[in-house]
Amino acid sequence: ALVQFRNMRERGVPVDDAALVLDVLEKTKVLFMPGSPCFGLGTDFKGWVRIGYACETEVLEKGLKLLGQYVEEHLL
């Protein structure tokens, strides 16, 4: 699934998705794939990330909780 992040601090401008996935990984250990370099050849899908999961429910719940905390702290 592709999900779009918009940086609320910049009034709806899409975030730098490549930088976002590295920051999320560093701070939470939750991994995404950035949309623009992986799917849009660097020009399309800016601000989009690909979310994939193949794990037990409790691992997914923990990852979503960590992601929610990250979004509240860094994007809202």
Secondary structure, 3 states (H helix, E strand, C coil): CEEECEEHHHCCEECCHHHHHHHHHHHHCCCCEEHHHHHCCCCCCCCEEECCCCCCHHHHHHHHHHHHHHHHHHCC
